[in-house]
Amino acid sequence: MVTTPEDGPRRGGRRTVTAAERKQAREVSLRRIGRLFAPYSRPLAAVVAIIVASSLVATASPFLLRSVIDTALPDRNLTLLIWLVAGMVGVATVTAAFGVIQTWISTKIGQQVMHRLRTDVFAHLQRQSIGFFTRTRTGEVQSRITNDIGGMQSVVTSTATSVASNLTTAVATAAAMAALSWRLTLISLVVMPPAIYLTRRVAQMRRTITAAQQRELADLNVTVEEGLSISGIQLSKTMGAGPALVRRFTASSSRLIDLELRSQLAGRWRMASTGVIFAAIPAVIYLSAGLPLTAGTMTIGTLVAFTSLQAGLFRPITGLLNVSVSLVSSLALFARIFEYLDLPVEVDDPESPVDVDPATVQGHVRFEDVTFAYPGSDSAAVAGVSLDVPAGSTLALVGETGSGKSTLAALAARLHDPDAGRVTIDGVDLRDMTLADLASIVGVVSQETYLLHTSVRENLRYAKPDATDEEIEAAARAAQVHDLISALPDGYDTTVGSRGHRFSGGEKQRLAIARTLLRDPRVLILDEATSALDTETERAVQRAFDALAHGRTTITIAHRLSTVRGADEIAVVDHGRVVESGTHGDLVANNGRYAALAA
């Protein structure tokens, strides 16, 4: 039972959502789904026009059939018979042509709506903060973009046209039936109320099952992501977890089988009962035609034409009922997609950004009484931190693991926004800059290197799409990785492999350093950037950093204090607070926390 904390009918201390409110929420969802098709009103209107024309043309066939049976054949009028048969063939040809055109237009519209949904969800998720991705399983995100949107395809592609086609056909057929015999028409329509009731029940059952299916598919995707990625395979092999992962995958796949069976069989007996009733109607009509009250009131041709129309009526009615089932079932998918589209953007561009030219930024960074706590945490990761990093200077952040050093670096790159205080560059609050400008100003090299499954050249060019080959090689030389790349079988065109596992940790980090240096940021953040390098390589990269640091503001986080001795200022962070700061010599002389770390 869905509940909310608002006032209203209560059970167990919480408010119970009423049936009327559930209906309102459903109607809102349907209106929102309808808005997806708003940009395509003209082609949809053309489809409706084609459907109406096709339905009207199709209703001519039973009347032609009646004339064949009642007139052409008894009178042996060959000329009339030829014209009637030609008309019947012509009706079939025209309706078939209309059907092809209708399918082409409606499928194109549906695919465009699917494309828009996929791109909107992907773009919106790109704007989400790091916090969202740390809270959400990767497989869950992939499942919603692929499985959920893919599951809507038939509904999005054909629902609107199917409704219009079946509704138009049903109305036109019912009118033609009434024209032939209004009494028999009433008999034919008596089955509609129970059919609609049964269909609604089936739709509700399938909607619940569909939601469970998508959750199970998401779990399956998570298992695949965790078990078949390079890192996952290495972990499972070294931990002997392969059999457990297989059992987990097998159990999830088995649950999907059960859910699929339930989905296909949900309400099948109810729908079968409706089908039996529909099939029995022609027999009732034949019986009615022979009753004393109606005997002799209609010709055989009229009776055959009517039963033909009646069969043609139940076909679109059944189609409408099936569309209703599919649409209600798909609401579970739309709800999951809209849930992602409705996620608030925690770190976003300002409404009125400050005009910043990255080329003229000096790089003066300030932390002004900054406090930040991760969602769900009882304590602040950083609290009341104030630091001043003049342009072109170097700040080193040191401290024990979990002290808040990486959080300060993330705030400087605006991966998070502070809960209190502010972070500025040249006096401008980071929240007042566009994210694109900030990305041009601040470069980050972290201890966790991520490389794309493409060539070395494209991995480096990821930072600067318009970079020339000369610029790429210059950045690689600066990061002391050019010789390594040149020695590869295909040089800069060598594929790095999934997540860069072709390279060692130190090689991947040097590639990441080159990628960042290619952008030439005014502020450089090195979060354990040399942690995976051996001593000799670290010294070489450090020399490159020292040369490139001229005129650049650098914030370095390191556990190896040997890499920060030459920093202009060293700040010791403990439990989210700066407990002491100064140069290496001053801090050692103070015999405080830094001196203890250096000992």
ROVEX-631296 format. One record per residue (C-alpha): x, y, z. Coordinates in nm, 4 decimals, m for minus. Layout:
# residues N
        X        Y        Z
        X        Y        Z
...
//
This chain:
# residues 599
        X        Y        Z
   0.0000   0.0000   0.0000
   0.1418   0.3377  m0.0973
   0.1464   0.5846   0.1891
   0.2399   0.9455   0.2493
   0.2881   1.1421   0.5696
   0.0171   1.3926   0.4805
  m0.3181   1.4257   0.6515
  m0.6008   1.1999   0.5386
  m0.7310   0.8475   0.5956
  m0.4727   0.6649   0.8053
  m0.3721   0.3086   0.8792
  m0.0918   0.2330   1.1206
  m0.0184   0.6038   1.1732
   0.0447   0.6847   0.8074
  m0.1873   0.8243   0.5455
  m0.3313   0.5813   0.2877
  m0.3505   0.7007  m0.0714
  m0.7090   0.6796  m0.1916
  m0.8317   0.5243  m0.5148
  m0.9236   0.8723  m0.6428
  m0.5690   0.9953  m0.5838
  m0.4227   0.6928  m0.7591
  m0.6521   0.7633  m1.0532
  m0.5368   1.1267  m1.0591
  m0.1722   1.0229  m1.0561
  m0.2413   0.7798  m1.3399
  m0.4136   1.0507  m1.5428
  m0.1209   1.2849  m1.4882
   0.1126   1.0121  m1.6124
  m0.0972   0.9598  m1.9239
  m0.0958   1.3337  m1.9938
   0.2807   1.3382  m1.9516
   0.3185   1.0465  m2.1887
   0.0938   1.2301  m2.4345
   0.3229   1.5344  m2.4188
   0.6034   1.3209  m2.5601
   0.4097   1.3127  m2.8875
   0.3285   1.6871  m2.8921
   0.6157   1.7823  m3.1307
   0.4762   1.5370  m3.3865
   0.1194   1.6655  m3.4031
   0.1229   1.7144  m3.7823
   0.2460   1.3683  m3.8794
   0.0114   1.2205  m3.6199
  m0.2759   1.4136  m3.7781
  m0.1750   1.2711  m4.1158
  m0.1765   0.9209  m3.9678
  m0.5217   0.9750  m3.8203
  m0.6491   1.1019  m4.1557
  m0.5096   0.7918  m4.3274
  m0.6671   0.5697  m4.0636
  m1.0077   0.7339  m4.1018
  m0.9907   0.7048  m4.4794
  m0.8815   0.3412  m4.4557
  m1.1619   0.2561  m4.2119
  m1.4255   0.4207  m4.4297
  m1.3023   0.2425  m4.7404
  m1.2926  m0.0928  m4.5566
  m1.6618  m0.0672  m4.4542
  m1.7591  m0.0840  m4.8211
  m1.6630  m0.4539  m4.8459
  m1.9635  m0.5977  m4.6561
  m2.2062  m0.3899  m4.8643
  m2.0385  m0.5125  m5.1828
  m2.0670  m0.8675  m5.0481
  m2.4374  m0.8205  m4.9778
  m2.4935  m0.7026  m5.3359
  m2.3043  m1.0041  m5.4678
  m2.5216  m1.2483  m5.2689
  m2.8594  m1.0735  m5.2972
  m2.8398  m0.9252  m5.6470
  m2.5533  m1.0236  m5.8781
  m2.5626  m1.3987  m5.8193
  m2.9449  m1.4496  m5.8125
  m2.9882  m1.2286  m6.1206
  m2.6840  m1.3809  m6.2925
  m2.5682  m1.0301  m6.3734
  m2.2093  m1.0949  m6.4804
  m2.1284  m0.7293  m6.5452
  m2.2450  m0.6260  m6.1994
  m2.0632  m0.9208  m6.0470
  m1.7353  m0.8190  m6.2162
  m1.7713  m0.4604  m6.0933
  m1.8515  m0.5753  m5.7397
  m1.5571  m0.8171  m5.7309
  m1.3274  m0.5479  m5.8740
  m1.4524  m0.3125  m5.6024
  m1.3731  m0.5679  m5.3343
  m1.0184  m0.6122  m5.4715
  m0.9808  m0.2344  m5.4979
  m1.0879  m0.1886  m5.1345
  m0.8301  m0.4466  m5.0226
  m0.5582  m0.2778  m5.2305
  m0.6320   0.0719  m5.1019
  m0.6508  m0.0370  m4.7364
  m0.3215  m0.2300  m4.7730
  m0.1479   0.0767  m4.9216
  m0.2878   0.2947  m4.6436
  m0.1602   0.0399  m4.3907
   0.1967   0.0538  m4.5258
   0.2047   0.4344  m4.5212
   0.0500   0.4453  m4.1738
   0.3051   0.1949  m4.0387
   0.5982   0.3901  m4.1841
   0.4893   0.7226  m4.0354
   0.3871   0.5850  m3.6963
   0.7060   0.3798  m3.6584
   0.9172   0.6834  m3.7442
   0.7335   0.8921  m3.4837
   0.7710   0.6179  m3.2239
   1.1426   0.5807  m3.2869
   1.1920   0.9565  m3.2595
   1.0112   0.9558  m2.9243
   1.2304   0.6654  m2.8085
   1.5398   0.8526  m2.9255
   1.4336   1.1604  m2.7338
   1.3684   0.9597  m2.4169
   1.7051   0.7862  m2.4366
   1.8986   1.1059  m2.4990
   1.7040   1.3043  m2.2377
   1.7706   1.0429  m1.9703
   2.1388   1.0111  m2.0647
   2.1866   1.3900  m2.0734
   2.0046   1.4373  m1.7425
   2.2124   1.1687  m1.5738
   2.5277   1.3365  m1.7057
   2.4259   1.6418  m1.5030
   2.3857   1.4468  m1.1808
   2.6389   1.4935  m0.9036
   2.9007   1.2393  m0.8065
   2.6850   1.1628  m0.5040
   2.4087   1.0174  m0.7215
   2.6460   0.7683  m0.8853
   2.7980   0.6644  m0.5544
   2.4480   0.5847  m0.4281
   2.3245   0.4099  m0.7460
   2.4300   0.0750  m0.8888
   2.5808   0.1024  m1.2371
   2.3682  m0.1861  m1.3635
   2.0542  m0.0075  m1.2441
   2.1323   0.2993  m1.4568
   2.2085   0.0854  m1.7621
   1.8894  m0.1166  m1.7146
   1.6689   0.1906  m1.7137
   1.8246   0.3321  m2.0292
   1.8246   0.0049  m2.2224
   1.5681  m0.2398  m2.0788
   1.3038   0.0043  m1.9574
   1.3056   0.2281  m2.2634
   1.3381  m0.0763  m2.4894
   1.0379  m0.2326  m2.3162
   0.8284   0.0699  m2.4110
   0.9073   0.0405  m2.7806
   0.5920  m0.1369  m2.8933
   0.3736   0.0933  m2.6854
   0.5443   0.4138  m2.7982
   0.5662   0.3066  m3.1614
   0.2168   0.1710  m3.2165
  m0.0136   0.2707  m2.9321
  m0.1387   0.6041  m3.0648
  m0.1993   0.4743  m3.4160
  m0.3447   0.1476  m3.2866
  m0.5934   0.3369  m3.0716
  m0.6889   0.5672  m3.3582
  m0.7115   0.2812  m3.6084
  m0.9137   0.0473  m3.3886
  m1.1395   0.3226  m3.2583
  m1.2118   0.4576  m3.6054
  m1.2708   0.1100  m3.7422
  m1.4983   0.0208  m3.4518
  m1.7084   0.3368  m3.4911
  m1.7363   0.3013  m3.8693
  m1.8211  m0.0677  m3.8419
  m2.0810  m0.0084  m3.5701
  m2.2464   0.2577  m3.7875
  m2.2533   0.0209  m4.0855
  m2.4002  m0.2554  m3.8666
  m2.6705  m0.0226  m3.7413
  m2.7517   0.0674  m4.0984
  m2.7989  m0.3022  m4.1785
  m2.9906  m0.3994  m3.8600
  m3.0118  m0.2019  m3.5401
  m3.1660  m0.4973  m3.3526
  m2.8744  m0.7297  m3.4282
  m2.6355  m0.4466  m3.3441
  m2.7737  m0.4251  m2.9897
  m2.7294  m0.7998  m2.9485
  m2.3673  m0.7765  m3.0666
  m2.2776  m0.4949  m2.8258
  m2.4197  m0.6582  m2.5131
  m2.0828  m0.8250  m2.4413
  m1.8907  m0.4980  m2.4175
  m1.9317  m0.4110  m2.0441
  m1.7996  m0.7448  m1.9102
  m1.5163  m0.7427  m2.1673
  m1.4021  m0.3960  m2.0575
  m1.4188  m0.4937  m1.6887
  m1.2128  m0.8090  m1.7402
  m0.9558  m0.6208  m1.9463
  m0.9025  m0.3577  m1.6751
  m0.8395  m0.6323  m1.4206
  m0.5834  m0.7968  m1.6484
  m0.4082  m0.4634  m1.7126
  m0.3658  m0.3971  m1.3415
  m0.2194  m0.7443  m1.2867
   0.0318  m0.7037  m1.5691
   0.1402  m0.3579  m1.4534
   0.2461  m0.4992  m1.1161
   0.4301  m0.7883  m1.2798
   0.6036  m0.5564  m1.5292
   0.7456  m0.3440  m1.2461
   0.8830  m0.6586  m1.0796
   1.0326  m0.7738  m1.4116
   1.2231  m0.4489  m1.4608
   1.3609  m0.4583  m1.1071
   1.4807  m0.8127  m1.1644
   1.6379  m0.7135  m1.4978
   1.8221  m0.4338  m1.3184
   1.9558  m0.6857  m1.0651
   2.0653  m0.9093  m1.3521
   2.2494  m0.6172  m1.5140
   2.4251  m0.5424  m1.1869
   2.5405  m0.9050  m1.1629
   2.6741  m0.8901  m1.5205
   2.8502  m0.5580  m1.4544
   3.0059  m0.6797  m1.1315
   3.0919  m1.0279  m1.2534
   3.2074  m0.9788  m1.6130
   3.4036  m0.6524  m1.6022
   3.7833  m0.6768  m1.5941
   3.7964  m0.5729  m1.2295
   3.5090  m0.8046  m1.1402
   3.6684  m1.1036  m1.3118
   4.0009  m1.0408  m1.1365
   3.8258  m1.0147  m0.8001
   3.6137  m1.3272  m0.8518
   3.9139  m1.5336  m0.9634
   4.1372  m1.4225  m0.6773
   3.8586  m1.4664  m0.4204
   3.7207  m1.7901  m0.5657
   3.3795  m1.6255  m0.5968
   3.3004  m1.7495  m0.9495
   3.0601  m2.0294  m0.8452
   2.8733  m1.7932  m0.6111
   2.8336  m1.5377  m0.8895
   2.7026  m1.8095  m1.1235
   2.4492  m1.9163  m0.8596
   2.3439  m1.5536  m0.8104
   2.3015  m1.5025  m1.1850
   2.1146  m1.8336  m1.2218
   1.8737  m1.7466  m0.9409
   1.8021  m1.4043  m1.0902
   1.7488  m1.5539  m1.4366
   1.5134  m1.8169  m1.2903
   1.3073  m1.5466  m1.1236
   1.2804  m1.3744  m1.4605
   1.1399  m1.6945  m1.6115
   0.8725  m1.7079  m1.3426
   0.7864  m1.3398  m1.3905
   0.7658  m1.3797  m1.7675
   0.5314  m1.6768  m1.7314
   0.3175  m1.4809  m1.4871
   0.3139  m1.1857  m1.7265
   0.2059  m1.3951  m2.0232
  m0.0539  m1.5913  m1.8262
  m0.1846  m1.2984  m1.6215
  m0.5575  m1.2864  m1.6815
  m0.5313  m1.5356  m1.9670
  m0.8428  m1.7202  m1.8488
  m1.0291  m1.3923  m1.8222
  m0.9286  m1.2908  m2.1756
  m1.0052  m1.6411  m2.3034
  m1.3561  m1.6136  m2.1579
  m1.4031  m1.2854  m2.3427
  m1.2832  m1.4497  m2.6647
  m1.5358  m1.7320  m2.6237
  m1.8136  m1.4777  m2.5765
  m1.7053  m1.2889  m2.8884
  m1.6941  m1.6136  m3.0880
  m2.0436  m1.7123  m2.9696
  m2.2055  m1.3890  m3.0878
  m2.2324  m1.4947  m3.4592
  m2.4226  m1.8078  m3.3474
  m2.6580  m1.5895  m3.1433
  m2.7100  m1.3659  m3.4463
  m2.7977  m1.6644  m3.6672
  m3.0389  m1.7821  m3.4003
  m3.1935  m1.4348  m3.3741
  m3.2401  m1.4191  m3.7502
  m3.4498  m1.7374  m3.7345
  m3.6738  m1.6371  m3.4443
  m4.0394  m1.5689  m3.5282
  m3.9992  m1.2050  m3.4351
  m3.7256  m1.1440  m3.6910
  m3.7803  m1.4215  m3.9448
  m3.8132  m1.2899  m4.2961
  m3.7067  m0.9364  m4.2039
  m3.3642  m0.9634  m4.3647
  m3.2062  m1.1216  m4.6660
  m2.9314  m1.3798  m4.6578
  m2.6935  m1.1230  m4.8028
  m2.7753  m0.8830  m4.5205
  m2.7169  m1.1566  m4.2631
  m2.3805  m1.2569  m4.4150
  m2.2744  m0.8924  m4.4471
  m2.3760  m0.8256  m4.0874
  m2.1816  m1.1205  m3.9463
  m1.8825  m1.0069  m4.1531
  m1.9112  m0.6606  m4.0055
  m1.9626  m0.8042  m3.6588
  m1.6367  m0.9995  m3.6876
  m1.4732  m0.6810  m3.8098
  m1.6132  m0.4959  m3.5089
  m1.4805  m0.7349  m3.2464
  m1.1338  m0.7316  m3.4000
  m1.0729  m0.3576  m3.3333
  m1.2522  m0.3792  m2.9990
  m1.0198  m0.6614  m2.8965
  m0.7307  m0.4519  m3.0253
  m0.8398  m0.1572  m2.8127
  m0.8665  m0.3792  m2.5067
  m0.5199  m0.5249  m2.5702
  m0.3749  m0.1761  m2.6177
  m0.5275  m0.0813  m2.2843
  m0.3529  m0.3768  m2.1205
  m0.0180  m0.2878  m2.2828
  m0.0477   0.0812  m2.1978
  m0.1329   0.0259  m1.8321
   0.1439  m0.2347  m1.8049
   0.3947   0.0080  m1.9571
   0.3094   0.2748  m1.7001
   0.5501   0.0946  m1.4671
   0.8264   0.1503  m1.7251
   0.7356   0.5142  m1.7792
   0.7324   0.5663  m1.4015
   1.0915   0.4383  m1.3743
   1.2091   0.6613  m1.6597
   1.0259   0.9698  m1.5315
   1.1763   0.9034  m1.1889
   1.5227   0.9590  m1.3378
   1.4106   1.2568  m1.5466
   1.2648   1.4173  m1.2326
   1.5846   1.3832  m1.0310
   1.6967   1.7282  m0.9113
   2.0339   1.8459  m1.0384
   2.2411   1.9108  m0.7283
   2.5369   2.0706  m0.9060
   2.4147   2.2757  m1.2013
   2.4943   2.5838  m1.4057
   2.3803   2.9099  m1.2430
   2.0841   3.0934  m1.3904
   2.2979   3.4071  m1.4402
   2.6588   3.2909  m1.4683
   2.9523   3.5261  m1.4278
   3.1280   3.5928  m1.7566
   3.4677   3.4257  m1.7111
   3.7407   3.3986  m1.9721
   3.9437   3.0885  m1.8820
   4.2408   3.2253  m2.0755
   4.2719   3.5277  m1.8425
   4.2124   3.3487  m1.5108
   4.5024   3.3865  m1.2682
   4.4095   3.0878  m1.0506
   4.3835   3.2388  m0.7006
   4.1920   2.9743  m0.5016
   4.0264   3.0391  m0.1674
   3.8308   2.8174   0.0712
   3.6217   3.0469   0.2888
   3.4878   2.8758   0.6019
   3.3815   2.5736   0.3972
   3.1679   2.2990   0.5503
   3.0391   1.9904   0.3707
   2.8754   1.6658   0.4781
   2.7930   1.3718   0.2530
   2.4219   1.2817   0.2345
   2.3261   1.0432   0.5114
   2.6387   1.1147   0.7129
   2.6094   1.2203   1.0765
   2.9289   1.4246   1.0689
   3.0823   1.6771   0.8308
   3.3581   1.5571   0.5974
   3.5095   1.9079   0.6174
   3.4101   2.1708   0.8717
   3.4964   2.5396   0.8782
   3.7981   2.5107   0.6480
   3.9609   2.8339   0.5300
   4.2608   2.8217   0.2973
   4.4213   3.0776   0.0679
   4.6157   2.9531  m0.2347
   4.7646   3.2484  m0.4268
   4.7845   3.2227  m0.8043
   5.0832   3.0212  m0.9170
   5.1522   2.8746  m0.5736
   5.1403   2.5169  m0.4501
   4.9240   2.3899  m0.1644
   4.9788   2.0415  m0.0269
   4.7077   1.8685   0.1758
   4.8327   1.5935   0.4052
   4.6713   1.3848   0.6736
   4.5526   1.0373   0.7535
   4.3112   0.8445   0.5318
   3.9562   0.9775   0.5689
   4.0679   1.3126   0.7091
   3.8910   1.5096   0.4327
   4.1718   1.5850   0.1874
   3.9997   1.4386  m0.1210
   3.6731   1.6081  m0.0222
   3.8487   1.9469  m0.0303
   3.9869   1.8609  m0.3753
   3.6381   1.7593  m0.4949
   3.4952   2.0889  m0.3684
   3.7669   2.2796  m0.5575
   3.6615   2.1011  m0.8770
   3.2923   2.1508  m0.7865
   3.2144   1.7818  m0.7847
   3.0142   1.8819  m0.4774
   2.8818   2.2153  m0.3500
   2.9613   2.3180   0.0081
   2.6808   2.3205   0.2631
   2.8234   2.6401   0.4092
   3.0944   2.8848   0.3051
   3.2253   2.9060  m0.0474
   3.5140   2.8170  m0.2767
   3.6364   3.0911  m0.5115
   3.8784   3.1323  m0.7987
   3.9966   3.4897  m0.8503
   3.7199   3.5994  m0.6147
   3.4392   3.4318  m0.8155
   3.2302   3.1707  m0.6362
   3.2514   2.8419  m0.8262
   2.8714   2.8220  m0.8125
   2.8542   3.1409  m1.0188
   3.0587   2.9934  m1.3063
   2.9314   2.7673  m1.5814
   3.0474   2.4096  m1.5449
   3.2151   2.4319  m1.8859
   3.4226   2.7339  m1.7800
   3.5177   2.5661  m1.4545
   3.6239   2.2483  m1.6360
   3.8515   2.4626  m1.8536
   4.0072   2.6242  m1.5477
   4.0454   2.3296  m1.3098
   4.2110   2.0018  m1.4062
   4.2056   1.6918  m1.1865
   4.4317   1.3878  m1.1823
   4.3040   1.1388  m0.9250
   4.4462   0.8205  m0.7796
   4.1785   0.6166  m0.9626
   4.2594   0.6354  m1.3327
   3.9842   0.5642  m1.5854
   4.0733   0.5044  m1.9487
   3.8248   0.4502  m2.2303
   3.8243   0.1352  m2.4434
   3.9723   0.3103  m2.7453
   4.3125   0.4184  m2.8762
   4.5721   0.6035  m2.6710
   4.5321   0.9046  m2.9000
   4.1546   0.9205  m2.8497
   4.1955   0.8773  m2.4737
   4.4190   1.1808  m2.4643
   4.2040   1.3754  m2.7088
   3.9055   1.3166  m2.4794
   4.0297   1.6138  m2.2767
   4.0584   1.8392  m2.5814
   3.8673   1.7136  m2.8901
   4.0352   1.9620  m3.1250
   4.3893   1.8867  m3.0076
   4.6467   1.8312  m3.2810
   4.8781   1.5298  m3.2875
   5.1658   1.7618  m3.1978
   4.9839   1.8871  m2.8885
   4.9022   1.5309  m2.7846
   5.2646   1.4251  m2.8141
   5.3826   1.7326  m2.6225
   5.1506   1.6499  m2.3328
   5.2691   1.2873  m2.3373
   5.6344   1.3994  m2.3272
   5.5587   1.6277  m2.0332
   5.4014   1.3357  m1.8478
   5.7046   1.1156  m1.9223
   5.4927   0.8661  m2.1197
   5.5762   0.9443  m2.4851
   5.8556   0.6847  m2.5094
   5.6267   0.4167  m2.3694
   5.3530   0.4975  m2.6217
   5.5957   0.5087  m2.9129
   5.7188   0.1590  m2.8251
   5.3664   0.0131  m2.8526
   5.2812  m0.1935  m3.1657
   5.0597   0.0804  m3.3113
   5.1998   0.3746  m3.1187
   4.9359   0.6310  m3.0334
   4.6756   0.4263  m3.2229
   4.7121   0.1285  m2.9875
   4.3876   0.0301  m2.8128
   4.4262   0.0561  m2.4365
   4.1768  m0.2226  m2.3549
   3.8844  m0.2226  m2.1146
   3.9499   0.0368  m1.8431
   4.3119   0.0558  m1.9602
   4.4083  m0.2833  m1.8160
   4.6677  m0.3199  m2.0896
   4.8853  m0.0823  m1.8871
   5.0273  m0.0944  m1.5379
   4.8971   0.1362  m1.2672
   5.1852   0.3772  m1.3093
   5.1483   0.3841  m1.6887
   4.7765   0.4529  m1.6627
   4.8402   0.7384  m1.4235
   5.0950   0.8959  m1.6529
   4.8420   0.8730  m1.9376
   4.5853   1.0423  m1.7128
   4.8364   1.3147  m1.6275
   4.9041   1.3711  m1.9984
   4.5308   1.3875  m2.0658
   4.4851   1.6581  m1.8034
   4.7920   1.8544  m1.9073
   4.6612   1.8634  m2.2644
   4.3895   2.0999  m2.1430
   4.6501   2.3275  m1.9794
   4.4323   2.4186  m1.6784
   4.5200   2.7202  m1.4617
   4.4432   2.5195  m1.1483
   4.5763   2.1661  m1.1221
   4.4504   1.9233  m0.8564
   4.6627   1.6149  m0.7987
   4.4790   1.3693  m0.5756
   4.7402   1.1032  m0.5055
   4.8345   1.1441  m0.8717
   5.1727   0.9741  m0.8312
   5.0666   0.7062  m0.5821
   5.1020   0.4227  m0.8346
   5.4400   0.5296  m0.9681
   5.7717   0.3783  m0.8724
   6.0253   0.6081  m0.7132
   6.2235   0.6766  m1.0320
   5.9162   0.7444  m1.2468
   5.7640   0.9533  m0.9702
   6.0699   1.1750  m0.9651
   6.0545   1.2176  m1.3422
   5.6853   1.3073  m1.3373
   5.7405   1.5363  m1.0389
   6.0081   1.7225  m1.2355
   5.7584   1.7621  m1.5186
   5.5015   1.8952  m1.2724
   5.7539   2.1369  m1.1267
   5.8276   2.2743  m1.4739
   5.4610   2.2998  m1.5645
   5.3620   2.4498  m1.2295
   5.5170   2.7833  m1.3244
   5.2257   3.0297  m1.3347
   4.9816   2.7508  m1.2404
   4.8059   2.6976  m0.9073
   4.8548   2.3429  m0.7838
   4.6731   2.1614  m0.5032
   4.8431   1.8337  m0.4213
   4.7188   1.5517  m0.1998
   4.9794   1.2970  m0.1061
   5.0591   1.0373   0.1586
   5.4252   1.0419   0.0629
   5.5491   1.3554   0.2354
   5.8619   1.3474   0.0181
   5.6508   1.4735  m0.2740
   5.5256   1.7833  m0.0899
   5.8386   1.9144   0.0793
   5.8753   2.1903  m0.1775
   5.5134   2.3126  m0.1548
   5.4611   2.6810  m0.0807
   5.2188   2.5817   0.1920
   5.1323   2.2526   0.3566
   4.7991   2.2126   0.5357
   4.7509   1.9232   0.7755
   4.3895   1.7998   0.7730
   4.2404   1.5967   1.0558
   3.8723   1.4989   1.0882
   3.7718   1.7592   0.8308
   3.9597   2.0490   0.9876
   4.2931   2.2171   0.9136
   4.4909   2.1692   1.2356
   4.8126   2.3358   1.1212
   4.9674   2.4879   0.8117
   5.2954   2.6319   0.6936
   5.6063   2.5353   0.5022
   5.7787   2.2026   0.5512
   6.0544   2.3565   0.7622
   5.8133   2.5535   0.9814
   5.5892   2.2536   1.0445
   5.8784   2.0248   1.1333
   6.0114   2.2918   1.3705
   5.6694   2.3216   1.5365
   5.6920   1.9533   1.6330
   5.3167   1.9106   1.5810
   5.0970   1.6750   1.3820
   5.3013   1.7165   1.0617
   5.6232   1.6398   1.2414
   5.4646   1.3198   1.3725
   5.3601   1.2214   1.0194
   5.7091   1.2977   0.8850
   5.8827   1.0983   1.1537
//
